[in-house]
Amino acid sequence: MFRSATVRWAILAAFLVVVGLWPAAAAPVTLAAAGAGAVLAAIPGPVLLAAAVIAWLKHRPAPAHA
């Protein structure tokens, strides 16, 4: 497929960088998502619903005047 040794080495180097760095780069994102899930799981559903309704009532769009 690739006849040039330089191209093969470049692809191998890129693959090793992606495979080697991806877990380290994804770890903070995974931890943040797990933390957000834990916080949301700790708050009861009716409280979240009430907060959503209050936020909507406070920031609802103004009615359009014709």
N, C-alpha and C positions, 0 to 999 in steps of 0.2 A: 504494500500500500504506500508507505513512505520510503523512498529509496535513499534519501539523504540522511546520513547519520546525524547531522546537526539538527534536523527537524525531529528525528526520533528522540534525541537527547532533550530537546526543548519541550517536547510533549511530556516526556517522562518527568522532567523537573517540574513542570506546571502541575501535573497530576500529584506528585508528592507534596507540593506546597499546599494544594487544595485539600488533600486528604489529611495532611498533618496539621493544618491550621483551622480547618472547619470545626472540629470539636471544641477547641479553645475559644473560637469566636462565637459559637452557638451557646456555650455554657451560661453566660450572663443573661441572654434572652430567655433561656429555659428557666433559669432561677427566678427571673422577674415574673414570668407567666405563672409559675407555681406559687409565688408569693401573692400575686393578685387573686389567684383562685382560692387560696386559703383565706384571704381577707373577705372575699365575697361569700365564701361558704360560712363564715362566722357570723354574718349579718343575716337575720331572719328575712324571709321573702316579703312579708307584708311591710317591713321597714323599707326595703329597697323600692317596693312599689310606691309607698307614700313619698319617698324622696324623689322618685321619678315624676310623680304627679305634681309635687310642689315645684320642682324645677321647670316643668312644662308650663304651669300656671304663671310662674314668675317671668318666663322668657318667651311666652307664646307670641306669635306674630300678630301685629295689629290688623284689624279687619280692613279690607280694601274698600275705599270709597269710590263709587262710580261716578 
